[in-house]
């Protein structure tokens, strides 16, 4: 009736529903929400990633400033699109889940989303990174840990975006990335400081890397 499944046996110890460790994960995005920061008008995408083991993590990628100038995160979005083999994403109205800290419940709200980016297989290399906590736009003097995207890859083949664009025959870069990745603690721990309140989405934090990005003409795409 039952036959041993090594992965299922390992995952039985994953009591948390959240991803917390540096590593290579395969799964899908269950949220890809359009973000616009309220204080500077920076554009981005808010992602919720669900691994194949049903653990989740959230992160934001900031792509353009208010003058429509590309930030490093623009390359990250292009890399994700390459790994999903999609040429264009569009904005549509949809629903996203938000946690209400007062009621301690998860609620669904209407939002602008990118439907082409959700529910498609994707692989991510995530790095555990220490950050300074903020409250009402001010640093609290405390630190925490979160997962940040280091590089996406095609889940089925483990090709990175650059390898897909270069029509590589064998996936090699992912192994190199994994051999060099480690948790990243804060180098400096500044004291709490005052700043103006920021209601809405925060500005891009330091350390949102954009590995494997590209900007190629469509007629040169391998998909």
Helices and strands as residue ranges (DSSP letters): H 6-11, E 23-36, E 43-51, E 56-64, H 73-84, E 92-100, E 105-113, G 115-117, E 121-135, E 138-153, H 161-165, H 173-180, G 218-220
